[in-house]
């Protein structure tokens, strides 16, 4: 789909939300069905303010204040909400000014439940990343980076289980290979573990040992690579593992008009989604998971466009944090 048309179509759903015509009201009220609303972002890259009104294709889009407004409204309407991020919340030129403090504080104020780590989150070095984690009110979940011999050795979790809507939601995270992508001096003795093997290990653990009803992977592997179809990506991950229900992706900045619905290695469904970059989309899809014997998913597209009103409280935090 043409990217400009994607944003235009996304804006319509944003308007539905901002005017109170949010389609989630139409969800059935069956008390026997558990519903979980998942909001997610990826590759925000330190985009605190919206894009400037300069005539560019992204003008007026994004910004933490608009994201705050939408998150607040969804939480007011939905009881069981998870807010997740698939990595690259930092960007090098902003790191040099603020060290990443503003970004982490903003995510904490917005009430993120968890995030994984992207390659740009090492832009300030592993020591810089570690210094900012004191501002985080949410866990960094990463399952395939071994930080044993680094300053990050006790700063992350391989997984986290959330109890929402009477169900157990297991979340684990995967990062991209850093060698050749990030200077060694920035990630130091971080050891990269095979993402396929790691994903299978933790997905099986969460499903069968921790009795999770739904398993989510926060992935910064990239959606897919057209010229390298065998390169590790979310698509390759989905097809070569089992027990994962939803892959929330990042890295390739892919604006997905609809989620990719694939079959895992056991022939069972797995969903992949990614929401572009720079916080232009809060959640490409809000997913309501009817987690009974068979989980089904409904989606709503939300764009952080120029006509969504900013939340003044968060605007204050942006300028005076």
GIWOWO-V908375 format. One record per backbone hydrogen bond with DSSP energy under -1.0 kcal/mol. NH is the residue of the N-H (numbers start at 1). CO is the residue of the C=O. If there is no record, write none. Layout:
# GIWOWO-V908375
NH_CO / NH_CO
This chain:
# GIWOWO-V908375
6_2 / 7_3 / 8_4 / 9_5 / 10_6 / 11_7 / 13_9 / 14_10 / 15_11 / 16_12 / 17_13 / 18_14 / 19_15 / 20_17 / 21_16 / 25_22 / 26_23 / 27_24 / 33_30 / 37_80 / 39_82 / 41_84 / 43_87 / 45_88 / 46_89 / 47_44 / 48_46 / 51_61 / 54_52 / 59_56 / 60_51 / 61_58 / 62_304 / 64_48 / 67_63 / 68_64 / 69_65 / 70_66 / 71_67 / 72_68 / 73_69 / 74_70 / 75_71 / 76_72 / 77_73 / 78_74 / 82_37 / 84_39 / 85_114 / 86_41 / 95_91 / 96_92 / 98_94 / 99_95 / 101_98 / 104_100 / 105_101 / 106_102 / 107_103 / 108_104 / 109_105 / 110_106 / 112_107 / 113_83 / 114_83 / 115_139 / 116_85 / 121_118 / 122_119 / 123_120 / 125_122 / 126_186 / 129_125 / 130_126 / 131_127 / 132_128 / 135_132 / 136_133 / 141_115 / 142_157 / 143_173 / 146_191 / 150_147 / 153_150 / 155_152 / 157_140 / 160_171 / 162_169 / 164_167 / 167_164 / 169_162 / 170_214 / 171_160 / 172_216 / 174_218 / 181_178 / 182_178 / 186_183 / 188_184 / 190_187 / 191_146 / 193_144 / 198_194 / 199_195 / 200_196 / 201_197 / 202_198 / 203_199 / 204_200 / 205_201 / 206_202 / 207_203 / 208_204 / 209_205 / 210_205 / 212_206 / 213_168 / 214_168 / 216_170 / 217_246 / 218_172 / 219_248 / 220_174 / 228_225 / 231_228 / 234_222 / 235_223 / 237_233 / 238_234 / 239_235 / 240_236 / 245_215 / 246_215 / 247_271 / 248_217 / 249_273 / 252_250 / 256_274 / 260_272 / 262_270 / 264_268 / 265_241 / 267_264 / 270_262 / 271_245 / 272_260 / 273_247 / 276_254 / 278_43 / 280_277 / 286_300 / 288_298 / 289_36 / 290_296 / 291_34 / 291_289 / 292_290 / 302_283 / 304_280 / 305_303 / 308_305 / 315_311 / 316_312 / 317_313 / 318_314 / 319_315 / 320_316 / 321_317
